[in-house]
């Protein structure tokens, strides 16, 4: 009788329970840091990917659009996982959730391309446009981990 029952409402993240104003700021700050880490890492790993492909006798320009989008997603995921790994307050589960959102965005863009709904030039654009809200949604869902002071 001394313990309170956990209701579905109490399990929702702090942002969903009505945290306002400054509560979003820490999540946005972490989102910016993650995006920066992914961008820098994707550049560095992109050069490494290009070098590895050249050693195999091909270049990024020779691979299919789908393979190119997958390489970008893997490079960004690896960079993001590396950044999360260096953050002691973030469990690696959070990196897996963000990586899943990247995989979803990539699969969605490739599916649109395969269905001829978008052109080859639009694949990476759609991938990034879907990735941003997808990642941010995951971070808001886990705001207790991503934002300081948002504990649920």
DRENDO-1510 file (C-alpha; in Angstrom, 1 decimal, always signed):
<recs>
REC; n; res; u; v; w
REC; 1; UNK; +0.0; +0.0; +0.0 .
REC; 2; UNK; +3.0; +2.3; +0.4 .
REC; 3; UNK; +3.9; +2.4; -3.3 .
REC; 4; UNK; +2.0; +4.3; -5.9 .
REC; 5; UNK; +0.8; +2.6; -9.0 .
REC; 6; UNK; +2.5; +3.5; -12.2 .
REC; 7; UNK; +0.0; +4.9; -14.7 .
REC; 8; UNK; +0.6; +5.2; -18.5 .
REC; 9; UNK; +0.5; +9.0; -18.0 .
REC; 10; UNK; +3.5; +8.9; -15.6 .
REC; 11; UNK; +5.6; +6.9; -18.1 .
REC; 12; UNK; +5.5; +9.6; -20.8 .
REC; 13; UNK; +8.5; +11.8; -21.2 .
REC; 14; UNK; +8.7; +15.1; -19.4 .
REC; 15; UNK; +8.1; +17.1; -22.6 .
REC; 16; UNK; +4.9; +15.1; -23.4 .
REC; 17; UNK; +3.7; +15.7; -19.8 .
REC; 18; UNK; +3.7; +19.4; -20.3 .
REC; 19; UNK; +7.2; +20.7; -19.7 .
REC; 20; UNK; +7.4; +24.0; -21.5 .
REC; 21; UNK; +9.6; +26.9; -22.5 .
REC; 22; UNK; +13.2; +26.2; -21.4 .
REC; 23; UNK; +12.6; +22.5; -21.2 .
REC; 24; UNK; +13.0; +22.1; -24.9 .
REC; 25; UNK; +16.3; +24.0; -24.9 .
REC; 26; UNK; +18.5; +21.1; -23.6 .
REC; 27; UNK; +17.0; +18.7; -26.1 .
REC; 28; UNK; +17.6; +21.1; -28.9 .
REC; 29; UNK; +21.2; +21.7; -27.7 .
REC; 30; UNK; +21.8; +17.9; -27.7 .
REC; 31; UNK; +20.1; +17.6; -31.1 .
REC; 32; UNK; +22.5; +20.3; -32.5 .
REC; 33; UNK; +25.5; +18.5; -31.0 .
REC; 34; UNK; +24.4; +15.1; -32.4 .
REC; 35; UNK; +23.9; +16.7; -35.9 .
REC; 36; UNK; +27.3; +18.4; -35.7 .
REC; 37; UNK; +29.0; +15.1; -34.7 .
REC; 38; UNK; +27.2; +13.3; -37.5 .
REC; 39; UNK; +28.1; +15.9; -40.1 .
REC; 40; UNK; +31.8; +16.0; -39.1 .
REC; 41; UNK; +31.9; +12.2; -38.8 .
REC; 42; UNK; +30.2; +11.7; -42.1 .
REC; 43; UNK; +32.7; +13.9; -43.8 .
REC; 44; UNK; +35.7; +12.1; -42.2 .
REC; 45; UNK; +34.2; +8.6; -42.8 .
REC; 46; UNK; +33.1; +9.6; -46.3 .
REC; 47; UNK; +36.7; +10.3; -47.2 .
REC; 48; UNK; +37.6; +6.9; -45.7 .
REC; 49; UNK; +34.8; +5.2; -47.6 .
REC; 50; UNK; +35.9; +6.8; -50.8 .
REC; 51; UNK; +39.5; +5.6; -50.2 .
REC; 52; UNK; +38.3; +2.1; -49.4 .
REC; 53; UNK; +36.3; +2.0; -52.6 .
REC; 54; UNK; +39.2; +3.3; -54.6 .
REC; 55; UNK; +41.4; +0.5; -53.3 .
REC; 56; UNK; +38.7; -1.8; -54.5 .
REC; 57; UNK; +38.8; -0.2; -57.9 .
REC; 58; UNK; +35.5; +1.8; -57.7 .
REC; 59; UNK; +34.4; +5.1; -56.4 .
REC; 60; UNK; +31.3; +6.5; -54.7 .
REC; 61; UNK; +30.1; +7.7; -58.1 .
REC; 62; UNK; +30.1; +4.1; -59.4 .
REC; 63; UNK; +27.9; +2.6; -56.7 .
REC; 64; UNK; +24.1; +2.6; -57.0 .
REC; 65; UNK; +22.0; +5.4; -55.5 .
REC; 66; UNK; +20.7; +3.0; -52.9 .
REC; 67; UNK; +24.2; +1.9; -51.9 .
REC; 68; UNK; +25.3; +5.6; -51.8 .
REC; 69; UNK; +22.5; +6.5; -49.4 .
REC; 70; UNK; +23.2; +3.5; -47.2 .
REC; 71; UNK; +26.9; +4.5; -47.1 .
REC; 72; UNK; +25.9; +8.0; -46.0 .
REC; 73; UNK; +23.6; +6.5; -43.3 .
REC; 74; UNK; +26.2; +4.1; -42.0 .
REC; 75; UNK; +28.8; +6.9; -41.8 .
REC; 76; UNK; +26.5; +9.2; -40.0 .
REC; 77; UNK; +25.4; +6.4; -37.6 .
REC; 78; UNK; +29.0; +5.5; -36.8 .
REC; 79; UNK; +29.9; +9.1; -36.1 .
REC; 80; UNK; +26.8; +9.5; -33.9 .
REC; 81; UNK; +27.4; +6.3; -32.0 .
REC; 82; UNK; +31.0; +7.4; -31.4 .
REC; 83; UNK; +29.8; +10.7; -30.0 .
REC; 84; UNK; +27.2; +9.1; -27.7 .
REC; 85; UNK; +29.7; +6.6; -26.5 .
REC; 86; UNK; +31.9; +9.5; -25.2 .
REC; 87; UNK; +28.9; +11.0; -23.3 .
REC; 88; UNK; +28.8; +9.3; -19.9 .
REC; 89; UNK; +25.3; +10.4; -19.1 .
REC; 90; UNK; +23.9; +8.7; -22.3 .
REC; 91; UNK; +23.4; +5.0; -22.5 .
REC; 92; UNK; +24.3; +3.4; -25.8 .
REC; 93; UNK; +20.6; +2.4; -26.2 .
REC; 94; UNK; +20.0; +6.0; -27.2 .
REC; 95; UNK; +22.5; +5.7; -30.0 .
REC; 96; UNK; +20.7; +2.6; -31.2 .
REC; 97; UNK; +17.4; +4.4; -31.2 .
REC; 98; UNK; +18.9; +7.3; -33.2 .
REC; 99; UNK; +20.6; +4.9; -35.6 .
REC; 100; UNK; +17.2; +3.2; -36.1 .
REC; 101; UNK; +15.7; +6.6; -37.1 .
REC; 102; UNK; +18.6; +7.1; -39.6 .
REC; 103; UNK; +17.9; +3.6; -41.0 .
REC; 104; UNK; +14.2; +4.4; -41.3 .
REC; 105; UNK; +14.9; +7.7; -43.2 .
REC; 106; UNK; +17.3; +5.9; -45.5 .
REC; 107; UNK; +14.9; +3.0; -46.2 .
REC; 108; UNK; +12.1; +5.5; -46.8 .
REC; 109; UNK; +14.1; +7.5; -49.3 .
REC; 110; UNK; +15.3; +4.4; -51.1 .
REC; 111; UNK; +11.8; +3.0; -51.3 .
REC; 112; UNK; +10.5; +6.3; -52.8 .
REC; 113; UNK; +13.4; +6.1; -55.4 .
REC; 114; UNK; +12.7; +2.5; -56.2 .
REC; 115; UNK; +9.0; +3.3; -56.7 .
REC; 116; UNK; +10.1; +6.1; -59.0 .
REC; 117; UNK; +8.4; +8.7; -56.8 .
REC; 118; UNK; +11.6; +10.7; -56.5 .
REC; 119; UNK; +14.7; +11.2; -58.7 .
REC; 120; UNK; +18.2; +10.0; -57.9 .
REC; 121; UNK; +19.2; +13.5; -57.1 .
REC; 122; UNK; +16.5; +13.8; -54.5 .
REC; 123; UNK; +17.4; +10.6; -52.5 .
REC; 124; UNK; +19.9; +12.3; -50.2 .
REC; 125; UNK; +17.7; +15.3; -49.7 .
REC; 126; UNK; +14.7; +13.2; -48.8 .
REC; 127; UNK; +16.9; +11.1; -46.6 .
REC; 128; UNK; +18.0; +14.2; -44.6 .
REC; 129; UNK; +14.5; +15.8; -44.5 .
REC; 130; UNK; +13.0; +12.6; -43.1 .
REC; 131; UNK; +16.0; +12.0; -40.8 .
REC; 132; UNK; +15.8; +15.3; -39.0 .
REC; 133; UNK; +12.2; +15.1; -37.6 .
REC; 134; UNK; +12.7; +11.4; -37.0 .
REC; 135; UNK; +15.8; +11.9; -34.9 .
REC; 136; UNK; +14.2; +14.8; -33.0 .
REC; 137; UNK; +11.1; +12.8; -32.3 .
REC; 138; UNK; +13.2; +10.0; -30.8 .
REC; 139; UNK; +15.1; +12.6; -28.7 .
REC; 140; UNK; +11.9; +14.1; -27.4 .
REC; 141; UNK; +10.5; +10.6; -26.7 .
REC; 142; UNK; +13.7; +10.1; -24.5 .
REC; 143; UNK; +13.9; +13.6; -23.3 .
REC; 144; UNK; +14.8; +12.4; -19.8 .
REC; 145; UNK; +18.1; +11.1; -21.2 .
REC; 146; UNK; +18.8; +13.8; -23.8 .
REC; 147; UNK; +17.9; +16.9; -21.9 .
REC; 148; UNK; +19.5; +17.9; -18.7 .
REC; 149; UNK; +16.9; +18.7; -16.1 .
REC; 150; UNK; +14.1; +16.9; -18.0 .
REC; 151; UNK; +14.0; +13.8; -15.8 .
REC; 152; UNK; +10.8; +12.0; -15.9 .
</recs>
